Amino acid sequence: MSALLEHVMSPEVRPFAIAAAMILIVGSIEVVSMLVGASLSEMLGTNIDFGHPSDNGVINAISWINVGGVPLLIFLLLLLGAFSITGFLIQDVARMVAGPLPATLASVGAVAVSIPLVRAASRGIARVIPKDESYAVGLGDLVGRVGEVVIGPLDQGPPGRVSVADIHGNRHFVWAVAAPSSSPLPQGTMVLLVDRAGTRFVAVKADDELKPSKPTLSS
């Protein structure tokens, strides 16, 4: 065990070990934050639209790599994972051939290999994961839509989740709280999204005439 730890923390692979440790740390923070009703994804700014050009060069670079437009947290975990795994593999191959490469040189090689891997992975993952928001329509377009509380109840405290369809029929799962004048809205309640602050919506109970006639998500 000590030999393995010494190998993992040796100077030539230390950047890749740190990247692997960051995956565990970020994942743990996300789990804990979701248990208390928040989300690291939300704090990192999931309302960034990766599908359209930006004046920010960093966002444009991320958009090019993150071609699938996956949420920022997933993109960061993909990037860290690809960098860590690729780096360890590069150094293992180098050891078998001649000897480990300098950490800087191995890191450059790991970045060069990781970028196309992450670009391909983001495209594939974006097809199978539910999105918190649409990259074809803005979050603001969901204001005024009727949805269903799927994680609740909604009150004025930590946000819950609402399932809502956009104008194209694509379903999204967004964070929401009850309006200040509203009583708690239990799971299964049909709600109207009346306002938005960042990625967090404000909801009230939907009037009967606004409720869809087709079966809801819970039914």
C-alpha positions as CSV (number, residue, x, y, z in Angstrom):
1,M,0.0,0.0,0.0
2,S,2.8,2.4,0.9
3,A,4.5,1.6,-2.4
4,L,1.4,2.4,-4.3
5,L,0.9,5.7,-2.5
6,E,4.6,6.5,-3.1
7,H,4.1,5.8,-6.8
8,V,0.9,7.9,-7.0
9,M,2.5,10.9,-5.2
10,S,5.8,10.8,-7.0
11,P,6.7,14.2,-8.6
12,E,6.3,13.0,-12.2
13,V,2.6,12.0,-11.7
14,R,1.7,14.4,-9.0
15,P,-0.4,16.7,-11.3
16,F,-2.5,13.7,-12.3
17,A,-2.9,12.5,-8.7
18,I,-4.1,16.0,-7.7
19,A,-6.6,16.0,-10.6
20,A,-8.0,12.6,-9.4
21,A,-8.2,14.0,-5.8
22,M,-10.2,17.0,-7.1
23,I,-12.7,14.7,-8.7
24,L,-13.4,13.0,-5.3
25,I,-13.5,16.4,-3.5
26,V,-15.9,18.1,-6.0
27,G,-18.1,15.0,-6.2
28,S,-18.4,14.9,-2.4
29,I,-19.2,18.6,-2.2
30,E,-22.0,18.1,-4.8
31,V,-23.5,15.2,-2.9
32,V,-23.5,17.1,0.4
33,S,-24.8,20.3,-1.2
34,M,-27.7,18.4,-2.8
35,L,-28.6,16.9,0.6
36,V,-29.1,20.4,2.0
37,G,-31.1,21.6,-0.9
38,A,-28.5,23.4,-2.9
39,S,-26.2,22.4,-5.8
40,L,-22.6,23.0,-6.7
41,S,-23.8,23.0,-10.3
42,E,-26.0,26.0,-9.6
43,M,-23.3,27.9,-7.8
44,L,-20.9,27.3,-10.7
45,G,-23.4,29.0,-13.1
46,T,-25.4,26.5,-15.0
47,N,-27.1,29.3,-16.8
48,I,-24.1,29.7,-19.1
49,D,-25.2,29.0,-22.6
50,F,-22.5,27.0,-24.3
51,G,-24.4,26.9,-27.5
52,H,-23.9,30.5,-28.6
53,P,-20.9,32.8,-29.0
54,S,-19.8,34.9,-26.1
55,D,-17.6,38.0,-25.7
56,N,-15.7,36.0,-23.0
57,G,-12.8,34.1,-24.6
58,V,-12.7,31.5,-21.8
59,I,-16.4,30.6,-22.3
60,N,-15.8,30.4,-26.1
61,A,-12.9,28.0,-25.4
62,I,-15.1,25.9,-23.1
63,S,-17.9,25.9,-25.6
64,W,-15.6,24.6,-28.3
65,I,-14.4,21.7,-26.1
66,N,-17.8,21.2,-24.5
67,V,-19.4,20.6,-27.9
68,G,-22.3,18.7,-26.3
69,G,-23.1,21.6,-23.9
70,V,-23.2,19.5,-20.8
71,P,-23.5,21.4,-17.5
72,L,-20.3,23.0,-16.3
73,L,-19.8,20.7,-13.3
74,I,-20.0,17.6,-15.5
75,F,-17.6,19.2,-18.0
76,L,-15.1,19.9,-15.2
77,L,-15.3,16.4,-14.0
78,L,-14.8,15.0,-17.5
79,L,-11.8,17.3,-18.0
80,L,-10.2,16.3,-14.7
81,G,-10.8,12.6,-15.3
82,A,-9.4,12.6,-18.8
83,F,-6.4,14.6,-17.7
84,S,-5.7,12.3,-14.8
85,I,-6.1,9.0,-16.6
86,T,-4.2,10.1,-19.7
87,G,-1.4,11.4,-17.6
88,F,-0.9,8.2,-15.6
89,L,-1.0,6.2,-18.9
90,I,1.6,8.4,-20.5
91,Q,4.0,8.1,-17.6
92,D,3.4,4.3,-17.3
93,V,4.3,3.9,-21.0
94,A,7.3,6.2,-20.7
95,R,8.6,4.1,-17.7
96,M,8.4,0.9,-19.8
97,V,10.2,2.5,-22.7
98,A,13.0,4.5,-21.0
99,G,11.9,6.4,-17.9
100,P,9.2,8.8,-16.6
101,L,8.9,12.1,-18.4
102,P,9.2,15.5,-16.6
103,A,5.8,16.3,-15.0
104,T,5.4,19.5,-17.2
105,L,6.0,17.6,-20.5
106,A,3.6,14.8,-19.5
107,S,1.0,17.3,-18.5
108,V,1.2,19.0,-21.9
109,G,0.7,15.6,-23.6
110,A,-2.2,14.8,-21.3
111,V,-3.9,18.1,-22.1
112,A,-3.4,17.5,-25.8
113,V,-5.0,14.1,-25.6
114,S,-7.7,15.1,-23.1
115,I,-9.3,17.9,-25.2
116,P,-10.5,15.7,-28.1
117,L,-11.6,13.0,-25.6
118,V,-13.7,15.4,-23.6
119,R,-15.1,17.0,-26.7
120,A,-16.3,13.6,-27.9
121,A,-17.5,12.5,-24.4
122,S,-19.6,15.7,-23.9
123,R,-21.4,15.1,-27.2
124,G,-22.3,11.6,-26.1
125,I,-23.2,12.4,-22.6
126,A,-25.4,15.3,-23.6
127,R,-27.7,12.9,-25.5
128,V,-28.5,10.8,-22.4
129,I,-28.6,13.2,-19.4
130,P,-31.5,15.4,-18.5
131,K,-30.7,19.1,-18.7
132,D,-31.5,21.7,-16.1
133,E,-32.2,24.2,-18.9
134,S,-32.4,24.2,-22.7
135,Y,-29.6,25.5,-24.9
136,A,-32.1,26.0,-27.7
137,V,-34.3,28.3,-25.6
138,G,-33.4,30.6,-22.8
139,L,-34.3,30.0,-19.1
140,G,-36.4,33.2,-19.3
141,D,-38.7,31.4,-21.8
142,L,-39.7,29.0,-19.1
143,V,-41.3,31.8,-17.0
144,G,-45.0,31.5,-17.5
145,R,-44.9,27.8,-18.1
146,V,-46.8,25.3,-16.0
147,G,-44.8,22.4,-14.4
148,E,-45.1,19.8,-11.7
149,V,-43.2,19.6,-8.4
150,V,-41.1,16.5,-8.5
151,I,-38.9,17.2,-5.5
152,G,-40.7,19.1,-2.8
153,P,-42.4,20.6,-1.1
154,L,-41.6,24.0,-2.4
155,D,-41.5,26.7,0.2
156,Q,-39.4,29.9,0.9
157,G,-36.4,27.8,2.0
158,P,-34.1,25.6,0.0
159,P,-35.3,25.0,-3.6
160,G,-37.0,21.9,-4.9
161,R,-37.3,20.6,-8.4
162,V,-40.0,21.3,-10.9
163,S,-40.5,19.4,-14.2
164,V,-41.5,21.8,-16.9
165,A,-41.8,21.5,-20.7
166,D,-40.6,24.3,-23.0
167,I,-42.5,25.6,-26.1
168,H,-40.9,22.8,-28.1
169,G,-42.1,20.1,-25.7
170,N,-38.6,19.4,-24.3
171,R,-38.8,18.6,-20.6
172,H,-36.5,20.3,-18.1
173,F,-35.9,19.9,-14.4
174,V,-35.3,23.3,-12.8
175,W,-34.8,24.6,-9.3
176,A,-37.7,26.5,-7.8
177,V,-39.0,28.0,-4.6
178,A,-42.6,29.0,-3.6
179,A,-43.5,32.7,-4.0
180,P,-43.3,34.7,-0.7
181,S,-47.1,34.8,-0.3
182,S,-47.6,31.1,-1.2
183,S,-48.2,28.2,1.2
184,P,-45.9,25.1,0.8
185,L,-46.4,23.3,-2.5
186,P,-46.1,19.6,-2.0
187,Q,-44.7,17.1,-4.5
188,G,-47.2,16.4,-7.4
189,T,-48.6,20.0,-7.3
190,M,-49.0,21.7,-10.7
191,V,-47.3,25.1,-10.4
192,L,-46.9,28.2,-12.6
193,L,-43.4,29.6,-12.9
194,V,-43.9,33.4,-12.4
195,D,-40.4,34.7,-12.0
196,R,-36.7,33.8,-12.1
197,A,-33.5,34.8,-10.4
198,G,-30.5,33.2,-12.1
199,T,-31.3,29.5,-12.4
200,R,-33.8,29.5,-9.6
201,F,-37.5,30.0,-10.4
202,V,-40.4,31.3,-8.3
203,A,-43.6,29.3,-8.4
204,V,-47.2,29.6,-7.4
205,K,-50.0,27.0,-7.5
206,A,-51.4,26.8,-11.0
207,D,-55.1,27.7,-11.6
208,D,-57.3,24.8,-12.7
209,E,-57.7,26.3,-16.2
210,L,-53.9,26.3,-16.7
211,K,-53.4,22.6,-15.7
212,P,-52.8,20.2,-18.6
213,S,-55.5,17.6,-19.3
214,K,-52.9,14.9,-20.2
215,P,-51.4,12.7,-17.5
216,T,-48.7,14.4,-15.3
217,L,-45.2,13.1,-14.7
218,S,-46.1,11.6,-11.4
219,S,-49.2,9.8,-12.7
